[in-house]
Amino acid sequence: MILLGYIDSLWGMLLAGAIIGLGYGSLLPSFQTMAVQSAPEHRSGHATATFFMMYDTGIAAGSYVLGLLVSMTSFRVTYQISGMIVLLVLGIFYYAYTRQQKTQMVKERAEEF
């Protein structure tokens, strides 16, 4: 997304689109797997439904909000802000996921004793 905010050529736009496509194509199934694995086995259907409901809600709300942002600024600024949001969310996710892993390891070690 950040690259898309700085390009000035067709080839740059195609490259940015390919990178975004590869990112979404690989991350979406990974996130769905994480959602299903974090739920109890008998609730895996609920986890999948909740995941896609929230994903679709995010796409809808994001399209609306980013449309408003484009009307107030430009596409370049919108893509740059979107890229920064992705980086921020990635940092929050990494923090929360590593914290959960550490908590789980502490619980497993406590169960061993």
BALOBA-1460 file (C-alpha; in Angstrom, 3 decimals):
// residues 113
<rec num="1" residu="m" x="0.000" y="0.000" z="0.000"/>
<rec num="2" residu="i" x="2.832" y="2.384" z="0.790"/>
<rec num="3" residu="l" x="4.452" y="1.578" z="-2.566"/>
<rec num="4" residu="l" x="1.153" y="2.311" z="-4.284"/>
<rec num="5" residu="g" x="1.206" y="5.787" z="-2.748"/>
<rec num="6" residu="y" x="4.579" y="6.652" z="-4.294"/>
<rec num="7" residu="i" x="4.487" y="5.137" z="-7.782"/>
<rec num="8" residu="d" x="4.152" y="7.117" z="-10.978"/>
<rec num="9" residu="s" x="4.197" y="4.408" z="-13.642"/>
<rec num="10" residu="l" x="2.023" y="1.590" z="-14.904"/>
<rec num="11" residu="w" x="4.685" y="-1.028" z="-14.118"/>
<rec num="12" residu="g" x="4.968" y="0.252" z="-10.564"/>
<rec num="13" residu="m" x="1.214" y="0.018" z="-10.147"/>
<rec num="14" residu="l" x="1.203" y="-3.532" z="-11.531"/>
<rec num="15" residu="l" x="4.045" y="-4.485" z="-9.178"/>
<rec num="16" residu="a" x="2.242" y="-2.983" z="-6.175"/>
<rec num="17" residu="g" x="-0.965" y="-4.777" z="-7.176"/>
<rec num="18" residu="a" x="0.881" y="-8.092" z="-7.461"/>
<rec num="19" residu="i" x="2.467" y="-7.631" z="-4.023"/>
<rec num="20" residu="i" x="-0.889" y="-6.714" z="-2.458"/>
<rec num="21" residu="g" x="-2.528" y="-9.715" z="-4.141"/>
<rec num="22" residu="l" x="0.160" y="-12.086" z="-2.896"/>
<rec num="23" residu="g" x="-0.143" y="-10.633" z="0.588"/>
<rec num="24" residu="y" x="-3.905" y="-11.001" z="0.806"/>
<rec num="25" residu="g" x="-3.795" y="-14.381" z="-0.921"/>
<rec num="26" residu="s" x="-1.386" y="-15.793" z="1.638"/>
<rec num="27" residu="l" x="-2.548" y="-13.981" z="4.779"/>
<rec num="28" residu="l" x="-6.300" y="-14.557" z="4.520"/>
<rec num="29" residu="p" x="-6.086" y="-18.377" z="4.766"/>
<rec num="30" residu="s" x="-3.432" y="-18.060" z="7.477"/>
<rec num="31" residu="f" x="-5.632" y="-15.799" z="9.593"/>
<rec num="32" residu="q" x="-8.625" y="-18.068" z="9.057"/>
<rec num="33" residu="t" x="-6.567" y="-21.051" z="10.198"/>
<rec num="34" residu="m" x="-5.489" y="-19.158" z="13.297"/>
<rec num="35" residu="a" x="-9.108" y="-18.280" z="14.078"/>
<rec num="36" residu="v" x="-10.237" y="-21.898" z="13.726"/>
<rec num="37" residu="q" x="-7.305" y="-23.250" z="15.761"/>
<rec num="38" residu="s" x="-7.942" y="-20.798" z="18.596"/>
<rec num="39" residu="a" x="-11.533" y="-22.017" z="18.998"/>
<rec num="40" residu="p" x="-12.615" y="-25.309" z="20.554"/>
<rec num="41" residu="e" x="-13.057" y="-28.048" z="17.955"/>
<rec num="42" residu="h" x="-16.843" y="-28.158" z="18.261"/>
<rec num="43" residu="r" x="-17.005" y="-24.380" z="17.581"/>
<rec num="44" residu="s" x="-14.846" y="-24.306" z="14.449"/>
<rec num="45" residu="g" x="-17.861" y="-23.480" z="12.276"/>
<rec num="46" residu="h" x="-18.686" y="-20.521" z="14.499"/>
<rec num="47" residu="a" x="-15.067" y="-19.361" z="14.352"/>
<rec num="48" residu="t" x="-15.091" y="-19.486" z="10.545"/>
<rec num="49" residu="a" x="-18.422" y="-17.649" z="10.329"/>
<rec num="50" residu="t" x="-17.283" y="-14.983" z="12.793"/>
<rec num="51" residu="f" x="-13.983" y="-14.547" z="10.973"/>
<rec num="52" residu="f" x="-15.644" y="-13.954" z="7.610"/>
<rec num="53" residu="m" x="-18.363" y="-11.759" z="9.096"/>
<rec num="54" residu="m" x="-15.725" y="-9.495" z="10.652"/>
<rec num="55" residu="y" x="-13.604" y="-9.611" z="7.482"/>
<rec num="56" residu="d" x="-16.546" y="-8.543" z="5.306"/>
<rec num="57" residu="t" x="-17.533" y="-5.848" z="7.813"/>
<rec num="58" residu="g" x="-13.983" y="-4.511" z="7.731"/>
<rec num="59" residu="i" x="-13.983" y="-4.443" z="3.930"/>
<rec num="60" residu="a" x="-17.313" y="-2.572" z="3.885"/>
<rec num="61" residu="a" x="-16.423" y="-0.068" z="6.618"/>
<rec num="62" residu="g" x="-12.921" y="0.411" z="5.241"/>
<rec num="63" residu="s" x="-14.246" y="1.130" z="1.762"/>
<rec num="64" residu="y" x="-16.595" y="3.765" z="3.134"/>
<rec num="65" residu="v" x="-14.018" y="5.435" z="5.395"/>
<rec num="66" residu="l" x="-11.267" y="5.362" z="2.778"/>
<rec num="67" residu="g" x="-13.712" y="6.772" z="0.221"/>
<rec num="68" residu="l" x="-14.313" y="9.701" z="2.543"/>
<rec num="69" residu="l" x="-10.560" y="10.088" z="3.022"/>
<rec num="70" residu="v" x="-9.961" y="10.138" z="-0.749"/>
<rec num="71" residu="s" x="-12.596" y="12.843" z="-1.171"/>
<rec num="72" residu="m" x="-10.822" y="14.989" z="1.427"/>
<rec num="73" residu="t" x="-7.228" y="14.327" z="0.319"/>
<rec num="74" residu="s" x="-5.944" y="12.308" z="-2.649"/>
<rec num="75" residu="f" x="-5.364" y="8.701" z="-3.615"/>
<rec num="76" residu="r" x="-1.648" y="9.081" z="-2.881"/>
<rec num="77" residu="v" x="-2.275" y="10.196" z="0.709"/>
<rec num="78" residu="t" x="-4.966" y="7.552" z="1.179"/>
<rec num="79" residu="y" x="-2.630" y="4.747" z="0.098"/>
<rec num="80" residu="q" x="0.141" y="6.058" z="2.334"/>
<rec num="81" residu="i" x="-2.195" y="6.236" z="5.339"/>
<rec num="82" residu="s" x="-3.541" y="2.765" z="4.531"/>
<rec num="83" residu="g" x="-0.013" y="1.394" z="4.468"/>
<rec num="84" residu="m" x="0.729" y="2.963" z="7.837"/>
<rec num="85" residu="i" x="-2.475" y="1.473" z="9.259"/>
<rec num="86" residu="v" x="-1.411" y="-1.963" z="7.998"/>
<rec num="87" residu="l" x="1.985" y="-1.576" z="9.678"/>
<rec num="88" residu="l" x="0.357" y="-0.422" z="12.923"/>
<rec num="89" residu="v" x="-2.080" y="-3.339" z="12.947"/>
<rec num="90" residu="l" x="0.764" y="-5.744" z="12.159"/>
<rec num="91" residu="g" x="2.658" y="-4.432" z="15.193"/>
<rec num="92" residu="i" x="-0.392" y="-4.757" z="17.443"/>
<rec num="93" residu="f" x="-1.028" y="-8.279" z="16.161"/>
<rec num="94" residu="y" x="2.593" y="-9.293" z="16.734"/>
<rec num="95" residu="y" x="2.501" y="-7.931" z="20.276"/>
<rec num="96" residu="a" x="-0.788" y="-9.652" z="21.131"/>
<rec num="97" residu="y" x="0.202" y="-12.951" z="19.510"/>
<rec num="98" residu="t" x="3.598" y="-13.163" z="21.227"/>
<rec num="99" residu="r" x="1.986" y="-12.228" z="24.539"/>
<rec num="100" residu="q" x="-0.573" y="-15.009" z="24.082"/>
<rec num="101" residu="q" x="2.193" y="-17.497" z="23.231"/>
<rec num="102" residu="k" x="4.161" y="-16.538" z="26.354"/>
<rec num="103" residu="t" x="1.040" y="-16.886" z="28.523"/>
<rec num="104" residu="q" x="0.316" y="-20.286" z="27.011"/>
<rec num="105" residu="m" x="3.893" y="-21.463" z="27.642"/>
<rec num="106" residu="v" x="3.674" y="-20.352" z="31.285"/>
<rec num="107" residu="k" x="0.411" y="-22.289" z="31.711"/>
<rec num="108" residu="e" x="1.898" y="-25.404" z="30.118"/>
<rec num="109" residu="r" x="4.960" y="-25.251" z="32.369"/>
<rec num="110" residu="a" x="2.747" y="-24.757" z="35.424"/>
<rec num="111" residu="e" x="0.734" y="-27.844" z="34.458"/>
<rec num="112" residu="e" x="3.944" y="-29.899" z="34.228"/>
<rec num="113" residu="f" x="4.659" y="-29.288" z="37.900"/>
